């Protein structure tokens, strides 16, 4: 095959068009991967918050029914409002700006509500709540 004087490679215009087509094809893949990383982070935080809820709820259930105060004014339950340092002190890995609060109402059954609140990567407030009745 005879190669002509002007057929020695690609022109700058052809290279630019090829790069534009490649960029157009790759950008949705990049966007999808960034979105999946964000969703994975959110799911991980939600799972961690659920384990913290479980930890606090099991701690409350392990106390004898007669010893559970029925109002949050009781001195024994003031410790059940955790901030990030309090969560870490229990051996759990704290979420960003995490707080855990409990609310106990009633006498028999006792209505127990535990709330975990944290900030996500965009500093939006998120929360997860669990509620149960404990009878004695």
Buried (B, 14 or more C-beta within 10 A) or exposed (E): EEEEEEEEEEEEEEEEEEEEEEEEEEEEEEEEEEEEEEEEEBEEBBEBBEEBBEBBBEEBEEEEEEEBBBEBEEEEBEEBEBEBEBBEEEEBEBBEBBBBBBBBEEEEEBBBBBBBBBBBEEEEEBEBEBEEEBEE
